[in-house]
Amino acid sequence: MVDLSFWRFGALVASLVPGALIFLMLLRIGRRRLSPNLLTVAVASGAMIAFLPLTFSLLEPVAREAFDGAGFFFVRAFVFAGLSEEGGKLLACCFIVMPHFRRRGRADLILACAGVGLGFALIENVSYVLRASDQWKSIALTRAISSVPMHAFLGLIMGLGLARAETNASRRTGAILGAWLACAALHGLYDLPMFLGEILPLSLPLVNVLAGLLSVSAPTLLAASYLLAVIATICVALRSVSICRRDLGVESESDRPWLARLSPVLLDRLVFSATTGLLFGALLTLAGLALIAVGFVARASGAEPMQPLIGAALGAFVVALGWGVAGDEFAALFRDRASLARSLAAFASRRRLAAGMIGVAVGVAVAGGGYWGVLGFRHAVASTLVASGMWRAAIGSLDLAIANFDAAFGYVPDLLVAYQARAETYRIMQDYDRALADLDRAVELYPNDASAHAMRALIYAVRHDYTRALPALDQALTLDPGNVSLLAARGGARLDSGDLEGATQDAERALRARPDLSTAYDLDARILVEKDDAAGAVVRYGEAIRIDPKNAEAYFSRGRLYFEKQDYRAASEDFWRAALIGGGHRSYIALWLYLARANSGQDGRPELATWSKAIARDVWPYPLIELYLGSKPFASVASAATTNDQRCEFAFYVGELAILAKMETDGARLLSGARDLCPRDFIEARASRKELARVEA
């Protein structure tokens, strides 16, 4: 079994591949006149200066306290990302690139500033991947094809502004300031939609109003804004590239005899040949167009409207890279197409056998590439539909999510992730039979995949069937013994089944093997809660959050411990953060957030009404949310609780509502009923005991 750190290192290396392509692009644009020494120094200076904005970002918690929710995201996008990061790159450009002895002319300055942006992006990428906990794979991939090109393109724009500042001595300071502010504005416009997307469905009133006027959803509007920022940046960056090509085309090789042969012959042939340009340029262009097409085909199959917009943005980055690598070759190919056709015809008439063999080889290559390309395209469309379905499930649109997963099977009938995602959606819908049917099929198709066995164990655990859940987790660990997350999951199942000793052993093993695993600290905290050491559990949950700031379960669990201590302000903050992150427990988190707000003297209804927009309406516990909002009568909610688990939750949450209404006797009666009804692995079991003790004290 390969160690997880090996794959993390592999993802880290893969995230740097676009950097190598952009480095190649800059060298090719430089046409043997851009000094590799200058470009290397520029990349290194960008990497070094990256630590300055990263240090400045430590002030973000202070800004969060100083500004309200909406204002903070503007400050984060335009100050902490835009002004700070572009300011650091400006310092490197002004004090390292501009005075460098190898730098000649504005083309060198523009390309070297792009190198600064590239170096900055690579270090930023490394920091994100290393801090990403269990999400490092997706972060490495998405940032590789979005953030790295974006930083390089912003560097091209900054280089153009600085080049203009050099030629206008009377307005030099204003031109430099303008270049900085322009890059900061584009950077902020690029980041703002993503930051606002993190707080959906809250977002901004202005976003919701505009979305309503345009008859689109808020996510679609944010995706469109993101696409416009990407297109604007690419257009200005390619304008900088065209200026470089024009300048370098005017110069002759004799103008720079000392730079005429900087590279060895092999490097010269590999980097600067027309074949290299056409090959990489065509591959990048085709890949970018395929990304765009995937989004639109997925949309035609029912995906979320934002999918083609995001695909178009990512595809635009890749196409722009292709044009940067081979723009000259593409133009020459189009300009000389008639001459090329005549040359090919003449070659075919003189060397018929060779031409025939080449034609057969090309035909085989095209046929093979087309076959695998179609398979890859279908898989990409299916994956996009799965991503759309997972997004819709997260915001409560469960029927549309199921439709997306069904559509994905039309492209790839045996797609494992589609079975798993549909099973998870059925779990949220509390249709456990269908969930198990999907997971049984997944295990049948992929018997050696540990994740399918682990998900089946989750469904058994939800049914309180630990006699099946624990063997399923044992099987998963047998298939993937190095997966410490599975070890922590088994510890949680053991704890829920009452095996405190077994859970403790799994927690200790998990922490020894992966001291950086957030869910291992979750398990350790739960064990401390079981031992009634709430203070120690709060510390352990804090460690889990430090390792993975998007661990919604840790926020939710710590918030409940604060709630027990009647520290409702701290509880509200943790519940709010957990609700933002989302997940399968958002409906319960929203109820606890309401209770924390109400106990601290605030009106939690408007906030609960907002969160209810991202919660499935046709499954439990939505009737409880309607009761809290006053839109559904008590009797209707009581009749909606049809299972023992639901009656347990009904008793607890209605009891809490009664206590808030100063009806302590009724509240105590309901809490007493919850204490007797709730299974031991329900959060309401402990909560009802603690609340009952507080009321009776």
N, C-alpha and C positions, 0 to 999 in steps of 0.2 A: 504494500500500500504506500503510495507516494504521500509524503508529508504535506500538510496544508500550506506550509510556508513556501514550498516549492511552487505551488499553483499561484499563490499571491505574488511571488517573484515573477512568474510568467505573465500574470496580468499586468504587473508593473512594467515589464519590458514591452508588452504589446501596446500599452498606453503611450509608449515613447515612439512607436513606429511612425505615426503622423509627423512627429518632430523631424525624423530623418527625411521624410518625403518633402517637408517644407524647406529643410536645409538644402536638399537637392534642387528644389524649385528656385531658391534664391541664387544658388550658384549658376544655374542655367540662365536665369534672367541676366546675371552679371556678365555672361558671354566671355568668360576667361579673363575679364578685366577686374572683376571684383576679387579682392585679395581674400583667400581662405583664412589667412591669419586675422584679418579684420573681422570677418564674419564669426570666427571662433571666439575672438575676444568679445564681440557683441553678445553672443549667446551666453558666454560665461558671466558677463556683467549683468545680464538680465536675470540669470540664476541667482547671483549674489544679492541683487537688490530686492529679490522676491521676499526675503526675510523681513524687510522693513514694513511693507503692508501687512504681512502675516502677524507681526508684532502689534501693529496698530489695531488689528481686528480684535485684540484682547479687550478693547474698550467697548465692544458691542453690548455686553450686559449693562454697562452704564447708560448707553444710548437707549436701550430698551426701557430702562426705568424713567428716562427723561422724556420720552416721546410716547404718544399713544400708539395703539396697534398699527394703524395705517401710516402714521408719520414715521414710525421706526423703519418700516420696509422701504420707504423712500430714502431715508438716511442711509440705510444699509446698502441700497442699490447705487445711489449717486455719490455718497461720501466714502463709505468703507470699501466699496468695490470700485466705483468710477474714479473719483478724485484721488483716493489713496494709491490704488494700484497704478493708474496712469501717471501719477506724480512720481512714483518710484522709477518707472520706466523712463520718464522725462529726464530725471537726474542722470541715469546711466547714459542716455543718448547725448546729453549736453556735456557731461564731464569726462566721458570715456570714449564715446564713438567720434564725436565731432573733432576733438583734437588729435585723434590717432594718426600716426605718421603715414599709414597706408591708405588713408582715406583721401580720395580724389573725386571732386565733383558731386553733384546732387544725387546722381544715381547710386553711388556708393553709400551716401548718407541714408537714403530711403531704404535700401536693402539691409544695411546694417541695423537700422532701427527696428526693422522687422525681425532681425536676429535677436535683438534685445527682448522683444515680445515673446519670441519662441523660447528663449532661455527661461523667462519668467513663467511661462505656461508649463514647462516641463517640471520645474520645481514645485509649482502649485499642484500639478497632477500627482506627483509623488506624495505630497503631504495629504491629499484627499484619499488616495488609495490606502496609505498606511493607517489613516484614522477611520477607515470606513467600516470597521468591524466585519460583519458577515455580508455586507452589501458591496464589497470591494470589486466583485466581477462586473456588475452592471455599471458602477461608477467609473471604472477604468475604461470600459467600452464607450460609454456616452461622452465622457470628457475627451476621449481621444479624437472623436470626429466632430466635436463642437467647440469646446473651450480652447483647445490648442490652436486650431486654425483662427479662431476669433482673436486671440491675443496677437498672433502674427499679423493678421490683417490690420488690427489697430496700430501695430508698429509701423506698417507701411503708411498709414494715414498720418501718424505723428512725424515720420520721416519727411513726408511731403511738406507738412507745415513748417518744420525746421529748415528745410531747404529753401522755402520761400522767405523765411526770416533772414537767412544768410544774404539773400539778394536784395533785401530792403533794410538797409542799416538804420534808416530814420524811424522805422516802426518795428524794430527787431523784438523788443520786449513784448509789444502787443501781439506780434505774430506767434511768438513762442507760447504766450498765455492762451491765445486762440487755439493753437494746436492741442494744448493740454485739455482745455475745456471741451473741445469738439470730441476728442477721444473719450473723455470722461462721460460726456452726454450719451454717446453711442454705447459705451459700456453699461451705463446705468439703464438705458432703454432695453438692452439685451437681458440684463439680470432681473429687472423689475417684474416682468410677467412670471418668471420662474418663482421669485420670492412670494408674489401674491398667490400663486398657485398652491403654495405650501399651506395657506390658511383657508383654502376653500372648505366649506361654503361661506365663511365669513366674508373674505375679500373686502372690497370697498363699495360703499353705496354708489359712487360714480361708475364703477365697473358694472354693477348690476343694472343701473339705469341705462347705460349705453348698450349693454347686452339686450335689454328689453326693447330698446328702440330699434335695434338691428335685427331683432327676432332670432337671436342666437343665444347659446348658453354662455355663462361666464368663462368656463374653460376654453370654449372655442374662440371667444374674443381675446383671451390672453394668448392663446396659441397664434392667432393672427397677428397680434402685436409683436410677438417674438419673431415671427417670420419677417415682418416689415423691418425690424431692427437688423436682422441678419442681412436682408437684401440691401438695405442702405449702406451697411458697413462694407459688404462685398463690392458694391458699385464704386464707392470711393477708393477702396483698396486697389481694385483693378485699374482705376484711373491712374493711381500711382505707378502701377506696373507698366502701363502703356507709356507713361512719361519716361520711365527708366529705359524701356526698349527703344524709344525714339532717340534719347540722348546717346545711348550706346551704339545705336545704328549709325549715327552721324560720325562718331569717332572712328578712326582707323586704327589698325593694330600698331602702326608705327608711332602713334601718339603715346603709347605706353610700352616701350620696348622692354622695360624691366618687369612687366607683368605678362609679357607675351606667352611665356611657358612656365606658369607657376606649378602645374600639376604634372606628375609622371604620365608617361604615354598611356598606360593602362587606365588610370583614373580619367585621363582626358577622353579616351574613347568611351568609357562607361558613362561618364557624366554628361559630356557635351555633344555626343553624337545625336543625329536626327532620329536614328532608330530608337534610342533610349527615350527621347522625348515623345515620339509617337506611341511607343509601347505603354509607358506609364501614363501619359496623357489620355490615351484612349481607354485604358483600364479604369482610371479614376473617373473619367466622364461617364462611361457606361455604368459604373457603380453608383455614381450620383443620380443619374437618370433612373436607375433601377430603384433606388430609395424613394424617389419621388413617385414612381409608378406604383410601388408597393402600397404607399399610403392611400392613393386614389382607388386602387382595386379593392383594398380592405374596406374603404368607405362605401364603395358600391355594394359590398357584401354585408353592410350593416354596422360597420365600426363607428365609433364616436367621431363626430365631425372634426374634432381637433387632430385626429390621426394624420390626414393628408397634409395638414398645415405643418405639423412637426416634421413629417417626412420630407416635405418640400424644403424646410429650413436646413435639415441635415444634408439633404441631397445637394442643396445650393453650395454648402461649404465644400463638398467633395468635387463638384463640377468646377468650382472656382479654382481649387487646387490643380485639377487637370488642365485648365486653361493656363494657369501660371506655369506649370511644368512644360507645356508643349504649345503655347500660344503661337509662337513663330512657325513651328512645323505645321500646325493646323492651317494657318494663313497661307503658307507656301503650298501646301497640298491642294488647297482650294484654288489658289491662283494658277498653279501649273498643272491642273488636272488633265487638260488636253494633251500637254506634252508627255505627262506620265502615261496616259493611255496609249499614245503612239509608241513610246519606249517599250511598254509591255507587249504590244502587238508585234513589234520588230523582234523582240527577244523570243516570243513564241514561234515566229516563223523561222528563225535561225536555229533555235535549240528546242526542237519539238519534244524530244524525249525528256529533257530536263524540265521543260515547261509543264509537260504532262505529269511528271512525278511531283513537281511542286504543287500543281493544281490538286492532285489527289491528296497530298499531305494537308493542304489548306482545307480541302473539303472535309477530311476526317477530323481535323482540329475543330472546324466550325460545327460539325455535327456533334462531336463529343462535348464541346463547350456549350452548345445549345441545349443538349440533353441535361447536363448537370446544371446549367443555368436555369432551365425551366423548373427542375426539382428544387433548386435553391430559392427561386422566386416564389414557388408555391409554399415552401416552408416559411419564408419571410412573411407572406401574406397571412398564413395561419398564425404565426407568432404575434403579428400585429393585432389580429382579431382577439387572440387570447389576452393581450395587454389591454385592449379596449374593454373586454369583458371583466377583467379584474378591476379596472378603474370604475366601471359601472357598478360592480358589486360593492366597492368601497363607499360609493355615494348612495347606496340603497336601491339602485335600479336593477333589481335581481332578475326580473323577467328578460330585460334587454341583455343582461350579462349572459344568461343561459343561451339566448339566441346567438350571441357572438361565439360562444364556445361550440354550439352546434354547427355554425358556419365554418369554423376552423376545421372541423372534422371533414368537411367537404373538400378541403385542400390537402390535408394530411390525416388520413383516417386513424393512424396509430400514434398521434402526437401525445406523448406522456404528459406534458405540462397542461394540455387542454383537459385531460381526464382529471388531473389533480385540481385544477382551478374550478372546474365544474363541480367536483365533489365538495370543495370548500364552500362554494355558493349554495349547494344543497344543504350543507351543514348550517349555514346562516339561516336558510329557510326552514330548518329543523325537519327536513325530509331525509332522515338518516338512512332509510332503506336505499334511496337512489344514490346517496353519497357512497354507501358501501358497494353498491353495484358498479359504480364507476371505478372505485379503487380496486375491487376484485378484478375488473377487466385490465386495469393498469398492471396489477401484479401478474396476471396471466401473460400479458405482452412482454413485460420486463421483470421477470422473476428475480433477477439479481440487482434490481434497483432498490436501495435501502429507503429512499424517500417515500415510495409507494407504501411500503410496510409501515413506516412511521405515521403516515397520514391515516392509514386504516386504524392504527392504534388510537389516534386522536378521536376518531368517531366512536370507537368502543368506550373510550374514557368519558365522552360526553354522555353516553348511555349508562355510565357507572358500571360498566362490564369490564372490570380490571382482570378477570380471569382470562380474557382474550386480549386486552390491551397490552399487558405486560409481556406475554409471549411474542406478540407482534413486534414490540420494541426490542426484545431479545434477538429476534430474527434480523431486524434492521441492523443491530450492532454486530451480529455475526457477519453480515454482508459488508459492513463498513466499520470495522473495529476502531479506526482512527478518527471517526467523527465524534468529537466531544459534545457537539450539540445534541446528538442522539442520547449520549450518556446523561446529560442534564435533563432531557425530556423523560427518560426512564426514571430518573430520580423524582421528578415531579409526579409521575404516575404512581410511584411507590408511596410518596407522601400522601397523595389523595386517597390511596387505598388503605392507609393507616399504618404502613410499614415505615416508621420514623427511622429505624436503624438502617434499613436498606437505602433510604433516601439520603441519609447522612453519608454513607459510604460512597454513593454515586457523586454527591456534591464534592466531597474531598478529592476524589479521583479527577473530576472535571476541573477543579481549580488547580490541581497540580499539573495537569496536562496542558491547560489553556488558561493561564492567569489573566488573559486579555479577553475572555469570553463573557459577554454581558449576561447571557442567560444562566451561566454558572453562578454568578452572584445573585441573580433572581432566586434560584433554587436555595442557596444558602440563606437568603433573607427569609424565605418562606419557612424554612426549618426553624429559624429563630422565632418567627411569629408563632409557630406551633408550640415552641417552648415558652411562649409568653414573654419573650425578650424583645419588646417593641422598639426600644431605643437602639439595640444592636441591629435590628432589621432595617431601621431607617438609614443607618450608616451603610449597610450592605447595598441597599437600593440606590443610595447615592453613588456608590462605586459602579454599579451597573449602568447608571445614567452617564457617568463620566466616560465610561468606555464606549457606550453607544447612546448618544443624545436623542436618538429616535426610538428608544425602547419604550413604547407606549405602556406595556405591561408594568414596567418598573415605576413609571410615573403614577399609574392608576393605583398600584398597590401601596406605594408610599403615601399617596394622598389619602387612602382609607385609614392608614395609621395616624396621620395628622388629624383626620376627622375624629378618630377615637379619643385623641387628646384634647379635642375641642379647639384645635388650632385651625379654624375654618379658613382663614386667609391663606395659609400655606397649603391647605387641602385644595382650595379653589384654584390656586396657581398650578398645582400638579395635575388636577383634573382637566384644566383648560389645555395644558400642553399635551396631555394624553389624547384629548379629543381632536386636537389639531393633527396629530400623527395618524389618528384613525385606527383602523383595524376592525376585527370582528366584534369588539366589545364597545363600539362607540355609543350604542344606545344606552348601555348601562352607565358608561362614563358620563353621558349627558344628564342622566338622572342624579347621579352623585354630585355633579357640578351644581345642579339646581339646589340640592339639599344643602351643600356647603354655602352657596350664596345666600339662601334663605336664612340659614342659621346665623350668618354674619350680618343680618339685617338688610340684605339687598333683595331686589326683585329679580329673581332668576328666570322669569317667564320669557321675556324678549330673547334672551340668549338661548333658552331651550327651544323656542320656536325656530330660531335660526338653525340650530343643530338638527332639528327634526327634518329639515330639507335634505339631509344627507343620510337619512335612516330609512330602511325599508318599512313601508307602511302596512304591508299585509302580513307581517309576521310578528310574533311576540318578541320583545315587550312593548311594541309601539302603542298598544292600548293604554299602557301605564303612562306613556308620554302624553297621550291625549287627555288622560285624567288629570295629570299635573297642569296641563294647559287649560283645563276647564272646558274642553271641546267634546268630552264623552262622559256620560253619567256613570256613577259608581256601579250600578247594576249591570250595565253592558260590559264593563271591564271585568267584573267578577265572573260573568258567564263566559268571557273569552279565555279565562284561565282553566284549561281542560285537563292538564296533566299535574301530577304531584309537584314537579319542579316549578311549574308556572304558578300553582297555588301558593307554594313557598314564597316566591318572589312577590306575588300579589300581597300576601300578608305583610311582608317586610316593608315594601315601598308605600303601601297605603297606611301602615302603622306610622311610618316616619311623617307622612303628610298629616295624619291626625295629631301628632305631637306638635308639629309646627302650628296647627290651628288651635293649640292649647286644649286639646281633648286628650289629656294624658291617660285617662282610664281606658278609653277605646284604643288609644295607641299602644298601651301596655298589653292589652288583650290580643291585639293583632301581632305584636312582636313576640308574645309568648307562643302564639300559633306558628309563627315563622320558625321559632327555635325548635319546635317539635317536628315541623314538616321538612325543613331543609336538610338535604343530604350533607354529610360532613365535608364534602369537597366543594361546597358552594360558598362564595364569599358572604352571602347573606346569613349563613349559619353563625359564623363568628360575630358578624355585625349585629345580629339580633340579640345575642347574649350580651354584648357590650352596651348596646343602647338600652336594653331592658334594665341592666344594672344601673345605668345612669339615671333612668327615669324613676326607678324605685328608690334611689338613694335619698 
